Amino acid sequence: MKEMINRIIVDSNIALRAKAYDISEKIRKEDKGMATAEYAIVLVAATSFAGLLVALLKSEAVRSILSKLVTDALSII
């Protein structure tokens, strides 16, 4: 009886692992290409942020603030 229970446990474990592997393979195949889409979204966001920074740095107000900051920092040295 004990041997039969052990055999059932082993067989169940094997079947469970096989099913888990099948499910993980299915998920992996469905997720194919997602990294490329996520990469493209990050690139668009980074480019937009860079454009915003360029626009800010070209403005006279930000330029004068940065100039004053650098002048003050150099005057301390």
N, CA, C and O atoms as a GROMACS GRO file, in nm:
protein
  308
    1MET      N    1   0.082  -0.120   0.000
    1MET     CA    2   0.000   0.000   0.000
    1MET      C    3   0.087   0.126   0.000
    1MET      O    4   0.062   0.221  -0.074
    2LYS      N    5   0.190   0.124   0.086
    2LYS     CA    6   0.279   0.239   0.097
    2LYS      C    7   0.352   0.262  -0.036
    2LYS      O    8   0.373   0.376  -0.078
    3GLU      N    9   0.391   0.153  -0.100
    3GLU     CA   10   0.460   0.162  -0.228
    3GLU      C   11   0.368   0.220  -0.335
    3GLU      O   12   0.412   0.297  -0.420
    4MET      N   13   0.241   0.183  -0.331
    4MET     CA   14   0.144   0.233  -0.427
    4MET      C   15   0.124   0.385  -0.408
    4MET      O   16   0.114   0.459  -0.506
    5ILE      N   17   0.117   0.430  -0.284
    5ILE     CA   18   0.100   0.573  -0.255
    5ILE      C   19   0.222   0.651  -0.303
    5ILE      O   20   0.209   0.758  -0.363
    6ASN      N   21   0.341   0.596  -0.277
    6ASN     CA   22   0.463   0.662  -0.324
    6ASN      C   23   0.466   0.671  -0.477
    6ASN      O   24   0.508   0.772  -0.533
    7ARG      N   25   0.420   0.566  -0.543
    7ARG     CA   26   0.417   0.566  -0.690
    7ARG      C   27   0.319   0.670  -0.741
    7ARG      O   28   0.348   0.739  -0.839
    8ILE      N   29   0.205   0.684  -0.678
    8ILE     CA   30   0.105   0.785  -0.716
    8ILE      C   31   0.164   0.925  -0.698
    8ILE      O   32   0.144   1.012  -0.783
    9ILE      N   33   0.235   0.946  -0.588
    9ILE     CA   34   0.296   1.076  -0.562
    9ILE      C   35   0.401   1.108  -0.669
    9ILE      O   36   0.405   1.220  -0.720
   10VAL      N   37   0.484   1.011  -0.702
   10VAL     CA   38   0.588   1.032  -0.804
   10VAL      C   39   0.525   1.061  -0.939
   10VAL      O   40   0.566   1.154  -1.009
   11ASP      N   41   0.424   0.982  -0.978
   11ASP     CA   42   0.357   1.003  -1.106
   11ASP      C   43   0.289   1.139  -1.111
   11ASP      O   44   0.292   1.207  -1.213
   12SER      N   45   0.227   1.178  -1.001
   12SER     CA   46   0.160   1.308  -0.994
   12SER      C   47   0.262   1.421  -1.007
   12SER      O   48   0.237   1.520  -1.076
   13ASN      N   49   0.375   1.404  -0.942
   13ASN     CA   50   0.480   1.505  -0.948
   13ASN      C   51   0.532   1.521  -1.091
   13ASN      O   52   0.553   1.633  -1.138
   14ILE      N   53   0.552   1.409  -1.159
   14ILE     CA   54   0.599   1.412  -1.298
   14ILE      C   55   0.495   1.481  -1.387
   14ILE      O   56   0.530   1.565  -1.470
   15ALA      N   57   0.370   1.444  -1.370
   15ALA     CA   58   0.263   1.504  -1.451
   15ALA      C   59   0.250   1.654  -1.424
   15ALA      O   60   0.230   1.733  -1.515
   16LEU      N   61   0.263   1.692  -1.297
   16LEU     CA   62   0.253   1.833  -1.260
   16LEU      C   63   0.368   1.914  -1.320
   16LEU      O   64   0.347   2.025  -1.369
   17ARG      N   65   0.488   1.858  -1.315
   17ARG     CA   66   0.603   1.929  -1.373
   17ARG      C   67   0.587   1.943  -1.525
   17ARG      O   68   0.620   2.048  -1.581
   18ALA      N   69   0.538   1.839  -1.589
   18ALA     CA   70   0.518   1.844  -1.734
   18ALA      C   71   0.415   1.950  -1.770
   18ALA      O   72   0.434   2.025  -1.866
   19LYS      N   73   0.307   1.957  -1.694
   19LYS     CA   74   0.203   2.057  -1.720
   19LYS      C   75   0.256   2.198  -1.695
   19LYS      O   76   0.228   2.290  -1.771
   20ALA      N   77   0.333   2.215  -1.588
   20ALA     CA   78   0.392   2.346  -1.557
   20ALA      C   79   0.486   2.389  -1.669
   20ALA      O   80   0.489   2.506  -1.706
   21TYR      N   81   0.562   2.295  -1.723
   21TYR     CA   82   0.653   2.326  -1.834
   21TYR      C   83   0.573   2.366  -1.958
   21TYR      O   84   0.609   2.463  -2.026
   22ASP      N   85   0.465   2.294  -1.987
   22ASP     CA   86   0.381   2.328  -2.102
   22ASP      C   87   0.323   2.468  -2.088
   22ASP      O   88   0.321   2.545  -2.184
   23ILE      N   89   0.275   2.501  -1.970
   23ILE     CA   90   0.217   2.633  -1.946
   23ILE      C   91   0.324   2.742  -1.960
   23ILE      O   92   0.299   2.846  -2.020
   24SER      N   93   0.442   2.718  -1.904
   24SER     CA   94   0.548   2.819  -1.914
   24SER      C   95   0.592   2.839  -2.059
   24SER      O   96   0.622   2.951  -2.099
   25GLU      N   97   0.596   2.732  -2.137
   25GLU     CA   98   0.630   2.745  -2.279
   25GLU      C   99   0.524   2.825  -2.353
   25GLU      O  100   0.557   2.907  -2.438
   26LYS      N  101   0.398   2.801  -2.322
   26LYS     CA  102   0.289   2.874  -2.386
   26LYS      C  103   0.299   3.023  -2.354
   26LYS      O  104   0.283   3.107  -2.442
   27ILE      N  105   0.326   3.054  -2.228
   27ILE     CA  106   0.340   3.195  -2.187
   27ILE      C  107   0.460   3.258  -2.258
   27ILE      O  108   0.451   3.370  -2.306
   28ARG      N  109   0.570   3.186  -2.264
   28ARG     CA  110   0.690   3.238  -2.329
   28ARG      C  111   0.665   3.266  -2.476
   28ARG      O  112   0.712   3.368  -2.528
   29LYS      N  113   0.593   3.179  -2.545
   29LYS     CA  114   0.565   3.198  -2.687
   29LYS      C  115   0.470   3.315  -2.709
   29LYS      O  116   0.486   3.390  -2.805
   30GLU      N  117   0.371   3.332  -2.621
   30GLU     CA  118   0.276   3.442  -2.634
   30GLU      C  119   0.343   3.576  -2.606
   30GLU      O  120   0.301   3.678  -2.659
   31ASP      N  121   0.446   3.576  -2.524
   31ASP     CA  122   0.513   3.699  -2.483
   31ASP      C  123   0.621   3.740  -2.582
   31ASP      O  124   0.687   3.843  -2.563
   32LYS      N  125   0.640   3.661  -2.686
   32LYS     CA  126   0.746   3.688  -2.783
   32LYS      C  127   0.720   3.823  -2.852
   32LYS      O  128   0.608   3.848  -2.898
   33GLY      N  129   0.821   3.907  -2.859
   33GLY     CA  130   0.806   4.036  -2.924
   33GLY      C  131   0.769   4.150  -2.831
   33GLY      O  132   0.773   4.266  -2.870
   34MET      N  133   0.733   4.117  -2.708
   34MET     CA  134   0.695   4.222  -2.614
   34MET      C  135   0.814   4.311  -2.580
   34MET      O  136   0.798   4.431  -2.561
   35ALA      N  137   0.931   4.254  -2.571
   35ALA     CA  138   1.049   4.333  -2.535
   35ALA      C  139   1.074   4.440  -2.641
   35ALA      O  140   1.114   4.552  -2.608
   36THR      N  141   1.051   4.408  -2.767
   36THR     CA  142   1.072   4.504  -2.874
   36THR      C  143   0.973   4.619  -2.863
   36THR      O  144   1.010   4.734  -2.881
   37ALA      N  145   0.847   4.589  -2.834
   37ALA     CA  146   0.747   4.694  -2.818
   37ALA      C  147   0.779   4.782  -2.698
   37ALA      O  148   0.767   4.904  -2.705
   38GLU      N  149   0.818   4.720  -2.588
   38GLU     CA  150   0.853   4.797  -2.469
   38GLU      C  151   0.976   4.884  -2.497
   38GLU      O  152   0.983   4.997  -2.450
   39TYR      N  153   1.071   4.831  -2.570
   39TYR     CA  154   1.192   4.905  -2.605
   39TYR      C  155   1.155   5.028  -2.689
   39TYR      O  156   1.209   5.136  -2.668
   40ALA      N  157   1.064   5.011  -2.784
   40ALA     CA  158   1.022   5.122  -2.868
   40ALA      C  159   0.952   5.230  -2.786
   40ALA      O  160   0.973   5.349  -2.809
   41ILE      N  161   0.869   5.190  -2.691
   41ILE     CA  162   0.800   5.288  -2.606
   41ILE      C  163   0.900   5.366  -2.523
   41ILE      O  164   0.888   5.488  -2.509
   42VAL      N  165   1.000   5.298  -2.469
   42VAL     CA  166   1.102   5.367  -2.389
   42VAL      C  167   1.181   5.464  -2.476
   42VAL      O  168   1.213   5.574  -2.432
   43LEU      N  169   1.212   5.424  -2.599
   43LEU     CA  170   1.285   5.514  -2.690
   43LEU      C  171   1.204   5.639  -2.722
   43LEU      O  172   1.258   5.749  -2.726
   44VAL      N  173   1.074   5.623  -2.746
   44VAL     CA  174   0.988   5.738  -2.774
   44VAL      C  175   0.983   5.830  -2.653
   44VAL      O  176   0.991   5.952  -2.667
   45ALA      N  177   0.969   5.773  -2.534
   45ALA     CA  178   0.963   5.853  -2.412
   45ALA      C  179   1.095   5.926  -2.389
   45ALA      O  180   1.095   6.044  -2.353
   46ALA      N  181   1.207   5.859  -2.409
   46ALA     CA  182   1.338   5.922  -2.388
   46ALA      C  183   1.361   6.034  -2.489
   46ALA      O  184   1.415   6.138  -2.454
   47THR      N  185   1.321   6.012  -2.613
   47THR     CA  186   1.336   6.115  -2.715
   47THR      C  187   1.249   6.236  -2.684
   47THR      O  188   1.292   6.350  -2.701
   48SER      N  189   1.128   6.211  -2.638
   48SER     CA  190   1.039   6.322  -2.599
   48SER      C  191   1.098   6.400  -2.483
   48SER      O  192   1.095   6.523  -2.483
   49PHE      N  193   1.152   6.331  -2.385
   49PHE     CA  194   1.213   6.397  -2.270
   49PHE      C  195   1.335   6.478  -2.314
   49PHE      O  196   1.356   6.589  -2.265
   50ALA      N  197   1.415   6.423  -2.404
   50ALA     CA  198   1.531   6.497  -2.455
   50ALA      C  199   1.488   6.623  -2.529
   50ALA      O  200   1.550   6.728  -2.515
   51GLY      N  201   1.382   6.612  -2.608
   51GLY     CA  202   1.329   6.730  -2.678
   51GLY      C  203   1.282   6.836  -2.581
   51GLY      O  204   1.304   6.956  -2.604
   52LEU      N  205   1.217   6.795  -2.474
   52LEU     CA  206   1.172   6.889  -2.372
   52LEU      C  207   1.290   6.958  -2.305
   52LEU      O  208   1.287   7.078  -2.282
   53LEU      N  209   1.394   6.882  -2.274
   53LEU     CA  210   1.514   6.941  -2.213
   53LEU      C  211   1.581   7.041  -2.306
   53LEU      O  212   1.626   7.147  -2.262
   54VAL      N  213   1.589   7.008  -2.434
   54VAL     CA  214   1.649   7.101  -2.531
   54VAL      C  215   1.568   7.230  -2.537
   54VAL      O  216   1.625   7.339  -2.538
   55ALA      N  217   1.436   7.217  -2.541
   55ALA     CA  218   1.351   7.336  -2.545
   55ALA      C  219   1.370   7.421  -2.419
   55ALA      O  220   1.375   7.544  -2.427
   56LEU      N  221   1.379   7.356  -2.304
   56LEU     CA  222   1.400   7.430  -2.179
   56LEU      C  223   1.535   7.499  -2.176
   56LEU      O  224   1.545   7.615  -2.136
   57LEU      N  225   1.639   7.428  -2.220
   57LEU     CA  226   1.773   7.486  -2.214
   57LEU      C  227   1.792   7.599  -2.315
   57LEU      O  228   1.880   7.684  -2.296
   58LYS      N  229   1.713   7.601  -2.420
   58LYS     CA  230   1.721   7.710  -2.518
   58LYS      C  231   1.649   7.836  -2.470
   58LYS      O  232   1.673   7.944  -2.522
   59SER      N  233   1.563   7.822  -2.370
   59SER     CA  234   1.489   7.939  -2.323
   59SER      C  235   1.584   8.033  -2.248
   59SER      O  236   1.678   7.990  -2.182
   60GLU      N  237   1.557   8.161  -2.260
   60GLU     CA  238   1.643   8.263  -2.200
   60GLU      C  239   1.641   8.256  -2.048
   60GLU      O  240   1.744   8.278  -1.984
   61ALA      N  241   1.526   8.225  -1.989
   61ALA     CA  242   1.515   8.220  -1.843
   61ALA      C  243   1.606   8.111  -1.785
   61ALA      O  244   1.680   8.135  -1.690
   62VAL      N  245   1.600   7.993  -1.842
   62VAL     CA  246   1.683   7.882  -1.793
   62VAL      C  247   1.830   7.911  -1.821
   62VAL      O  248   1.916   7.880  -1.738
   63ARG      N  249   1.858   7.968  -1.936
   63ARG     CA  250   1.997   8.001  -1.970
   63ARG      C  251   2.056   8.099  -1.869
   63ARG      O  252   2.171   8.084  -1.827
   64SER      N  253   1.979   8.200  -1.830
   64SER     CA  254   2.029   8.298  -1.733
   64SER      C  255   2.047   8.235  -1.594
   64SER      O  256   2.142   8.267  -1.523
   65ILE      N  257   1.955   8.146  -1.556
   65ILE     CA  258   1.968   8.078  -1.426
   65ILE      C  259   2.095   7.992  -1.424
   65ILE      O  260   2.171   7.996  -1.327
   66LEU      N  261   2.117   7.916  -1.530
   66LEU     CA  262   2.236   7.831  -1.537
   66LEU      C  263   2.364   7.916  -1.541
   66LEU      O  264   2.463   7.881  -1.477
   67SER      N  265   2.360   8.024  -1.615
   67SER     CA  266   2.476   8.112  -1.623
   67SER      C  267   2.510   8.170  -1.486
   67SER      O  268   2.626   8.175  -1.446
   68LYS      N  269   2.407   8.215  -1.413
   68LYS     CA  270   2.428   8.269  -1.278
   68LYS      C  271   2.481   8.161  -1.185
   68LYS      O  272   2.571   8.187  -1.105
   69LEU      N  273   2.428   8.041  -1.196
   69LEU     CA  274   2.472   7.930  -1.112
   69LEU      C  275   2.620   7.900  -1.135
   69LEU      O  276   2.696   7.883  -1.040
   70VAL      N  277   2.661   7.893  -1.261
   70VAL     CA  278   2.800   7.865  -1.294
   70VAL      C  279   2.890   7.979  -1.247
   70VAL      O  280   2.997   7.956  -1.192
   71THR      N  281   2.847   8.103  -1.270
   71THR     CA  282   2.925   8.220  -1.227
   71THR      C  283   2.944   8.220  -1.076
   71THR      O  284   3.054   8.244  -1.027
   72ASP      N  285   2.836   8.194  -1.003
   72ASP     CA  286   2.845   8.190  -0.856
   72ASP      C  287   2.937   8.077  -0.810
   72ASP      O  288   3.014   8.095  -0.716
   73ALA      N  289   2.928   7.963  -0.875
   73ALA     CA  290   3.012   7.849  -0.836
   73ALA      C  291   3.159   7.879  -0.863
   73ALA      O  292   3.245   7.844  -0.783
   74LEU      N  293   3.188   7.943  -0.974
   74LEU     CA  294   3.327   7.975  -1.007
   74LEU      C  295   3.382   8.087  -0.921
   74LEU      O  296   3.503   8.093  -0.896
   75SER      N  297   3.295   8.176  -0.876
   75SER     CA  298   3.343   8.287  -0.791
   75SER      C  299   3.383   8.237  -0.652
   75SER      O  300   3.463   8.302  -0.585
   76ILE      N  301   3.328   8.126  -0.609
   76ILE     CA  302   3.362   8.068  -0.479
   76ILE      C  303   3.503   8.010  -0.483
   76ILE      O  304   3.576   8.016  -0.384
   77ILE      N  305   3.539   7.954  -0.596
   77ILE     CA  306   3.670   7.889  -0.610
   77ILE      C  307   3.772   7.994  -0.622
   77ILE      O  308   3.890   7.964  -0.635
   0.00000   0.00000   0.00000
